[in-house]
Amino acid sequence: MGDASLEAGAIHRTYGAIFDEAYRRHFTELYAGVSLRRVQLRVYVSPDYLIDGRTTYYIEANARLATIGQWKLEGHGGVSLIPHDLDSPDHGLISYEDWSLRASRSLGPFTFGMGLAGTNYPVFGPSGKIRFSAQLSRAF
């Protein structure tokens, strides 16, 4: 649709380790999104992320922030919306945020990238720590 594109689909995810037993290592998400020139927005809904079957949500924005020579700088921000524990007197959803900043460039048939990421979401590991990552990938 001109400069915008719409998408929808389903993803099945599998994680090797989860630090909170209230969550499944294998789960399905349905998603819908819109992409504009440099920005993508998506909403994910998972009916089976929690062991007890309550629905969870994730909203994300991804953007190409700059191109400097052969380097691309990309940013990501996300919000997870998770129901309170069943035994909690609180109702509604708890929000957790995550972010990342990544620089990448092509190296022949490969792409090299490095970045920083952080979250206050405690399910996949200790929260509050900023992590550095580097990767070398090749599409085929």
C-alpha positions in Angstrom: 0.0 0.0 0.0 2.3 2.8 -1.2 5.1 3.3 1.3 3.3 1.0 3.9 3.0 -2.7 4.1 0.8 -4.9 6.4 1.7 -8.3 7.8 0.1 -10.9 9.9 1.1 -14.4 10.9 2.0 -17.0 13.5 5.3 -17.8 15.2 6.2 -20.9 17.3 9.0 -20.1 19.6 11.3 -22.5 21.5 13.7 -21.4 24.2 16.5 -23.6 25.7 16.1 -22.3 29.3 13.5 -20.2 31.2 14.2 -18.9 34.7 10.6 -18.7 35.7 8.6 -21.9 35.7 5.3 -20.0 35.2 6.3 -19.6 31.5 6.5 -22.2 28.7 9.7 -23.0 26.8 7.6 -23.6 23.7 4.7 -21.3 22.8 2.9 -19.8 19.9 2.3 -16.1 19.1 0.0 -14.5 16.6 1.1 -11.1 15.3 0.1 -8.2 13.1 2.2 -5.3 12.0 2.7 -2.3 9.7 6.0 -1.2 8.1 6.7 2.2 6.9 9.9 3.3 5.2 12.2 3.1 8.2 9.8 2.0 11.0 8.1 -1.3 11.8 5.4 -1.7 14.4 4.0 -5.0 15.6 1.6 -6.4 18.1 1.9 -10.0 19.3 -0.7 -12.1 21.2 0.2 -15.4 22.9 -2.6 -17.6 24.2 -0.1 -20.2 25.7 3.0 -18.3 26.9 2.0 -18.8 30.5 1.7 -22.3 31.9 -1.8 -21.5 33.2 -3.0 -20.5 29.7 -3.7 -16.8 30.3 -3.1 -14.5 27.3 0.0 -12.3 27.1 0.8 -9.4 24.8 3.9 -7.8 23.3 4.2 -4.5 21.4 7.3 -3.5 19.6 8.8 -0.7 17.4 11.9 -1.1 15.3 13.5 1.7 13.3 16.5 2.3 11.1 17.9 5.4 12.9 20.8 6.3 10.6 23.0 5.1 7.8 26.6 6.3 8.1 28.8 5.1 5.2 28.3 1.3 5.1 27.0 1.1 8.7 23.3 1.0 9.6 22.2 2.0 13.1 18.9 0.4 14.2 16.9 0.8 17.4 14.2 -1.4 19.1 11.8 -0.7 21.9 9.2 -3.2 23.2 6.6 -3.6 26.0 5.5 -6.9 27.4 2.1 -7.0 29.0 1.7 -10.0 31.4 -1.1 -10.8 33.7 -0.4 -10.7 37.5 0.3 -14.0 39.2 -2.9 -16.0 40.0 -2.5 -15.6 43.7 -1.9 -11.9 43.5 -4.6 -9.5 44.8 -3.7 -7.2 41.8 -5.6 -7.5 38.5 -4.8 -6.3 35.0 -1.4 -6.5 33.3 2.1 -5.8 34.4 4.3 -4.1 31.8 8.0 -4.8 31.2 10.1 -2.8 28.8 13.1 -3.8 26.6 15.3 -1.9 24.2 18.3 -2.4 21.9 20.6 -0.4 19.8 22.5 -2.2 17.0 25.1 -1.2 14.4 25.6 -3.5 11.4 27.3 -3.6 8.0 27.9 -6.0 5.1 31.2 -7.8 4.8 31.0 -9.5 1.4 28.3 -12.2 1.7 28.1 -11.8 5.5 26.6 -9.2 7.9 28.5 -8.1 11.0 26.5 -6.6 13.8 27.1 -5.5 17.4 24.8 -3.8 19.9 23.6 -3.1 23.4 20.3 -4.3 24.9 18.5 -4.0 28.2 15.3 -5.1 29.8 13.6 -5.1 33.2 11.8 -8.4 32.3 13.1 -11.1 34.6 12.0 -14.3 32.8 15.0 -15.0 30.6 17.7 -13.9 33.1 18.6 -11.3 35.6 16.9 -8.0 34.8 18.4 -4.5 34.7 21.7 -5.5 33.1 22.7 -4.0 29.8 24.1 -6.7 27.5 26.6 -6.4 24.6 26.3 -8.8 21.7 28.1 -9.3 18.4 27.1 -11.5 15.5 28.3 -12.6 12.1 25.5 -14.0 9.9 24.9 -15.0 6.3 21.6 -15.3 4.5 21.1 -18.2 2.2 
